Amino acid sequence: MINPGLPKIFYGGDYNPEQWEKKVWDEDVRLFKLANIDIATVNVFSWALNQPDETTYNFEWLDEVIDKLYQNGIFVCLATSTAAHPAWMATRYPDVLRVDFEGRKRKFGSRHNSCPNSPTYRKYAPLIAQKLAERYKNHPALLVWHVSNEYGGICYCDNCAAAFREWLKERYGTLQALNAAWYTSFWGHTFYDWDEIVPPSILSEHSGPYRTSFQSITLDYARFNSDSLLACYQLEYDELKKQTPGVPITTNLMGTYKPLDYFKWAKQMDVVSWDNYPAADTPVSVTAMRHDLMRGLKDGQPFMLMEQTPSMQNWQPYNSLKRPGVMRLWSYQAVAHGADTVMFFQLRRSRGASEKYHGAVVEHVGHENTRVFRESAELGAELSRLEDKLLDSRVPAKVGILFDWDNWWAIENSSGPTIDLKYVDEVHKYYQAFYDQNIPVDMIGVDTTLAGYDLVIAPVLYMVKPGYAKKLEDFVKKGGVFLTTFFSGIVNETDLVTLGGYPGELRSLLGIWVEEIDALFPGQKNRIVMKEKLGGLEGEYTCNLLCDLLHSEGAEVVATYGDDFYQGMPVVTRNNFGKGQAWYVASSPEPAFLKGLAGRIAADKRIKPLLETPPGVEAAARTKDGETFLFILNHNRQPQTVDLANLQGTDLLANEAVSGSVDIPASGLRIISCSNPD
C-alpha cells in the first residue's frame, strides 16, 4: 500500500494549475471537493517554470497550490518535474538532446526528450529533486513522490555510445568474453578495442527497427537503455529518500511497455504505479492481465492506478467516449486486481496543445453539470463509503504466468522463424484461458519464487536464463505442474542457441526433442487431434503460427498434428517428472483448446474458479484478515444474472445481504464480502 494507516482508497489525479490563472484555482478546489477528490498529482511538467536558469528556483507558485489543496482536504502526489527539460537547458547544453535511431540530433521539443546519459541531465535532474525534497519534506500534504513521468524512449548519441561500452565492460569483463557472447565470428565482427563498438541503429546493425544483423548486440542495447533510464530515476530517488525516508517514491509505468524491464525497475520503487489507457475495443482480459502484471512486479503488493481517463483519450486513432458506467466499472476492475488508488489524467482539461481533447473530471465547460463529472463524483462518494476495507488486501492465486522482458526483446528481434510471433499476444492467449474461467492468475518474473504456485505457465520461453531450468525442475519435482510452448528453450541469455537439440535446457524436464520448426503463412492452419478425451477436450482443434516437429523422449503424447507431412507427430505432450508434470504445446491453438486445457490442468490441481459467470462477466477476488472480497464485474451492455451457488455475504456497495442469484446492471458490478468464497 502507499502508506500504512491511510483511511481509504485515495481518489484524484493529475492537476496542472500552472496552465491556468489563479482565479481558476479556487473554483477547481470547489469542484474537486464536490467530486470527493482527496489526492492531486502536481508539478509533473513544471521544470521550466520552477527553474528559469542554472541557479534560480521559483517554488512560490507551488507553495500556494499545495497549501490550497491541503487546506481543502486534498493531499499531493508531488512530481519532480523532470519529465521534460527546459528550453534553456537544450540551448546551452546540447548534450541533453537525444540522437534518434537514424542518427539525427533532436532539437528542443515534445517530452521524453532528454538523453539518459547526458551529464547535464544527470546533474540538474537530481538537483531539482533535492530542492523539492528540502522544501516540502515536512509539508503535511505530501503523501507520495512521483519521479519524472512515463519514462521511455531511446538515445544513440556519443554519450550513450561511451556509456554502453562501460556497461558492457561491467557485464562481460573482457572483450574475449564479449566476442564469445555476441558470436562476433559471424560476418567478421570480432572486436579488438572497446571503442570499436557502436550502438546498434539504422547506421550500423539495423536495416529497420526490428531487423538487426546481430540480435545479441541489439538485445544488450535494449538492456542498457532500460538500465540507463533506471539510473536517472535512481539519482532522483536517492535525493528524495535522503530528505524524506518515510515517504514512498514511485514513477508511473505503462503496463506492457516494451522498452523498459519493469521487473528490474520495480525493485527500486517503493510502490508500483501505472497508467491504464485501453481503447474501447481493447479486450477486458488484456487490461486485467496488465493490472496483474503491475501487481506481480513486486510479488503481489498492491499498486497505484496513477492515470486513466474519465471519458476520452486524445492520442489513439479513434478516441471514443467511455459509455455510461464504464469509467466506474474499469476503475473497480483495477481495484479488483490490486489497485489501492483510483486516479485520472486529468482533473481539469487543458485548453491548448496536444492534450486539450483528452478527457478530464472538469471539462472545458468548467462546471459540475456534465455526465462525466456526475459519474466521477458518484465514484468518489462510493470509495469514501468503502473506507479502508479493501486497502492492502491481496489477490490469492495458485497459477503463475511468466512474463519476461528479455524474452520479449529477443523474440521480436529474431531473424526467424516468423514475423507474426508477438510475445505479448501469446502470453495473453494463455492468460485469457484462465481469465475466462475466473481462475485468478499472478503474472510473475524469472526471479519470483515458485513456492506458492501449483501451476506455472511460460508461453514462448525462447530464452532460458542461467539457473531457471533448474528452478523449474525443482518446482515440478515437488509436485508442481509446468507448461510451456513452441519456440521455447532455444537460446541462452546472450541469444546464443543452446546446442544439443531444442528445447535445450528444458529437454529433460519436458521429455521431448524438437527437430524442426515450421512457420505457417497467415490464414494457414493445422489441426490438433486428441488421442483420447481429456476433461472437456476431445476431437479436433485448429492451430497456427508455428508448428514444432517433435519426438517424445519419455513424454506421453496427448494430441497429434492432423495435417501436412508431419501428420501424426506429437503436438501436445505431458511428461511425468518427480511428483509433478511438464506439458508442451507445440503450436498456437485456438482459444477453445486453451480454455479446455487450462480448465483440465487447474481441476487436476484442485484450483477452482471463483465463480461460474455468463460470458462478459468477470469474477476477481482480494483477501485480508480472513475476509474475501469478491468482485463481480459485468462488462456487457446488458444486465446479467449470476448464480452465487453456495456463497453468502454482504454487498459492500449496496449494503445488503446477498445469496442465491444476483442481478448485475449493464456495466455494473457487485463487491461481496464473505468469510468463505466456496
Secondary structure, DSSP 8 states (H G I E B T S, - for coil): --STT--S-EEEEE--GGGS-HHHHHHHHHHHHHTT--EEEE-TT-HHHH-SSSS----HHHHHHHHHHHHTT-EEEEE-STTS--HHHHHH-GGGB-B-TTS-B--S-SSS-B-TT-HHHHHHHHHHHHHHHHHHTT-TTEEEEE-SSS------SHHHHHHHHHHHHHHHSSHHHHHHHHTTTGGG---SSGGG----STTTTEEETTEES-HHHHHHHHHHHHHHHHHHHHHHHHHHHHH-TTS-EE-EE-SS-TTS-HHHHHTT-SS-EEE----TTS-HHHHHHHHHHHHHTTTT--EEEEE--SS--SSSSS-----TTHHHHHHHHHHHTTEEEEEES-SB--SSSTTTTS--SB-TT-SS-SHHHHHHHHHHHHHHHHTTSSTT-B---SEEEE--HHHHHHHHT---S-TT--HHHHHHHHHHHHHTTT--EEEE-TTS--TT-SEEEETT--B--TTHHHHHHHHHHTT-EEEEESS-S-B-TTS-B-SSSBTGGGHHHHTEEEEEEEE--TT--EEEEESS-BTTB-SEEEEEEEEEEEEESS-EEEEEE-SSTTTTSEEEEEEEETTEEEEEE-EEE-HHHHHHHHHHHHHHTT---S----TTEEEEEEEETTEEEEEEEE-SSS-EEEE-TT--EEETTTTEEE-SEEEE-TT-EEEEEES---
